[in-house]
């Protein structure tokens, strides 16, 4: 994890001081039954095993013969993704850095991080290897915890396996936004941090819009305000992998203009209706 990424994650996480347990945490790769040419899922989970952990990073090596169809964070216990899990074809790795606000991951159970959807070109046994996996303590220090990892074998057969995938037609479950500033970030300029959750296909992208007549544009982990005075309203939009959207206004940005606009809209609609009725029922010569 590079210095800038770590600083941003620490600022965005609400760290809690919790008692620490003993024993190594575990990173778990659990593949579904697989058959040639058919998409199947492999879930990535993290079991703190007594440790209070609120951030996890790592990398996976995908062997030749397995193709990554997509990566989903749907249902993930991690809400903040400084580095969203993504597949790099050049070195065949999936790298990720994620965090969970507040108390972090449950210490006594495993939590879903993300899901890989894979497809095999031929039957056989494939090994997915994990490396550089670390957990970070939720005690304010951000110290690393020991993590046990083992290669996982994926057995791909030639008989068809019934797919359990479900269509996702719902908007992301939630979208939380917060306006803040920190002298160590963005030269002290105000910025918006945000995270969304989606139990279906997973969050695929974020967009931001500043000003009533602004256009939505892609953003990554945060949005730095163009207007440092925050007089223009800002909206953040979360989009899942199926294109479903959830949009929220960032409180503290353009509040006067935002609420004035909300009040003016029904008045404008009422005036248009009145004008239409007057025109519709006007005396005819």
N, C-alpha and C positions, 0 to 999 in steps of 0.2 A: 504494500500500500504506500503510494508516494505521500510526501509531506502535505501537499495541498489537499489531497483527498481526505487524509486523516483529520486535518484541521477542520474541514467542512463538516465531516461526519460528527466530530466531537461537538461542534457548535449546534448542529441540528438535533442531536440526541439529548434527551432529558435524562442525564445520568443519575442513577440512584445508588446510595451506599447500602449494599446488602451483604449478609454474612456469606463467607466463601466456604465451599465444601471441598472434598478431596476426591482424587481419582481423575483420570484423563477423560476429556470429552470425546465424542465420537462423531465422525462424519460418515453418513450412511448413504450408499447408492443402492436403490431397490428397483430392478427392472421388472416389467410385466412379462408375461409369456409372449414370445415373438415368433413370427413366421416370415418367410421370405417375401419381400415386396410389399409387406403390410406395415403401416405405421404402428409403433408401440411406444409406450411411455416408460421412462425411468425417472423415479423421484429422487431428489437430493434432500436429505434431512440432516438435522444436527441435534445431538443429544448432549446437553451440558453435563449431565451426570453429577449434579451437586454444585457445579460452578454457576455463578451468576454471570451470564454472558449477554451482551446486547449488540455485538457486531461480529460478523464472520467474513472471512475472505478465503479465496482458494482458486484452484485451477484443476481442470479435468482434461485428460488426454483421450481423444476419441480415436479408436483404431481405424485403419483402412478397412473398407468394406462396410462400415456403418456410416450412413449419412444423417446429418442433423436436419430434420424437416422444420422444426421450430423450437423455440424456448418459451416457456410460460411461467410467469410468477403468480398465476391464479391461485388463491388460497394460501399464499406465502405468509409465514409468521414475520417476515422482514418487510417493513414498510418503506424504508429509505434505501435507495440503491445508488450510491456514488458511482459504482460501476455495475451496470445491469448485466446479468449473465448473457453472453453472446458468443456465438461460435466463430472462430477465426479459421478459415480454410487454409491459410498459409502454413500454420503450425499445428492445425487440427486440435486446438484447445478451446475450452470454454472457461473464461476467467470471470470472477465475480467479486464484488465487495458490497455487503449489505448490512443494514442496521435496524434495530427495533427500538423505538422511543420508550422511555420510562423504565420499567423493571426489567425489560429484556425478555429473553426466551425462558419458558418454564424450566426450572432446574431439574425437575424429576421426570421429564418425558421428552420424547423426540419431537421436533417441530419441522414442518415442511419448509424448505427454502425455495426450491423451484423445481420445475419438471422439464426434462428433455424429451422431445418426441423424435424417435429415431426410425430408420428404415434400413434393412439389410439387403444387399444385392445377392447374397448366396447363403445357404445354410452353413452352420458351423458354430464355433465358440469364439467369442470376441471378449477381450479384456479392456475394461474402462479403468484407467488409473487416475488416482487423485494425488495432487502434490501442492505444497505450499499452503496447506489448509491451516488457518489459525482462527481461534476465537479470542475475543477481547473482553476482559472483565468489566462488569458494570459497577465498579466501585469508585469511579472517578479517576483511576490511574490509567485505564486503557491498556493494562499489561496483558500480554498474550497468555493463553492457557494451552496446556498440552492437548493435542488432538490426535486420536488414533485413526489411521486410515489404512485401508487394505484394498488391493485390486479386486474388482468384481467381474465375474464372468457372466456374459450374456449368451445364452444358448438359443440359437435361431433354428427352428425346425422348418419343415416343408409343408406341414399341415396347417390349414387355415385356423385362425383364432378369432373368435367373435369380438368385434370392436365394442368398447364400452364408452366411446367418446359421445358427448352430448353437445347439441347446438347451443350457442350462447347468444341470446337475444336481449339480455339485460344490460343496463348501464353499469359502470363500476359501482361497487357497493358504497364506497365513501371516498371523499376527496377532502383532505385537511390541508389548509394553507395558513401561513403565518408570516407577518411582516416583521422584519427585524434588521438589525445592523450590528456590526462588530468592527472595531478599529483594525483588527488583523486581517479582515477580508474585504476585498473590492475597494480598497482605499477608504473604508468607512461608509461607502455609499449604501443606502437602504436596499434590501433585497427580499425576495419572497422565497421561502422554503415551502415545499409541498410534498405530499405523498398520498397515494391512493391505493386502495385494495380492490381486488376483483376476484370473486370466487369461481369465475368461469374460465375464460380464455387467457386471463392475465393482462396486466397493464402493458401496452405496447409503446405508447408515446405520450408526451405532454406538449401542450401549446400554451402560449401566453398572448394576451392582447392588452395594450395600454391605450386608454382614451376611447371615447365612444366611437370615433370613426377610424380607429386603428384596425389593423388586420391581424388575425391570429398567425403566429409564427412558431416554429418548433423550438422547444427549449429542453434542456437536459435536467440537471439536478436542482437548479435554482434559477431565479430570474432577477437580474439587477435592474432597478427602475431607471428609465431614461430621464424621468423628471424626479430629481432628488427631493423636491418639495412634496412629492406624493399627492399633488393636487388633481392628477388625472386618475380616474378609476382603472383598476387592473383586474383582469379576469384570468383565471387558470383553468385549463381544460384537460381532463384525463381521457385517454382513448384506449380501449382494450383491443385485443388482437382481432376481434371481429368488427371493429369500427364503431362500437357503441360508445357514447360520450357522456361525461358528466362535467358541468361547468359551474364554478363558483366565483363570486366577487371577493376580492381581498379586502377585508375590513381595514380601515385606516388609509386607504388610497381613494382619493377623489370622493370622499363621503358626501360632501355637499352636492357635487354634480351628479353623483350616482343616485342619491335619494331624490334630488330634484327631478331627475330624469324619470324615475319610477312614478313620481306624482304627476309629472306632466303628461306621461303617456296616456293614462285613462282620460284626462281632460281633453287631449288632442283627439282621441277616438270619439269622445262624446261630441265635440264640435263638428267632426266629420259626419257623424250620423245626423246631427241637426241640419247641417248644410245639405245633406242628401235628401232628407225629408222635406226641407223647404223647397228644394229644386223639384222633387218628385210631385209634390202637391201644390205647386205654384199655379196661380190662375192662368188659364190659357185664353188667348184672344179668340 
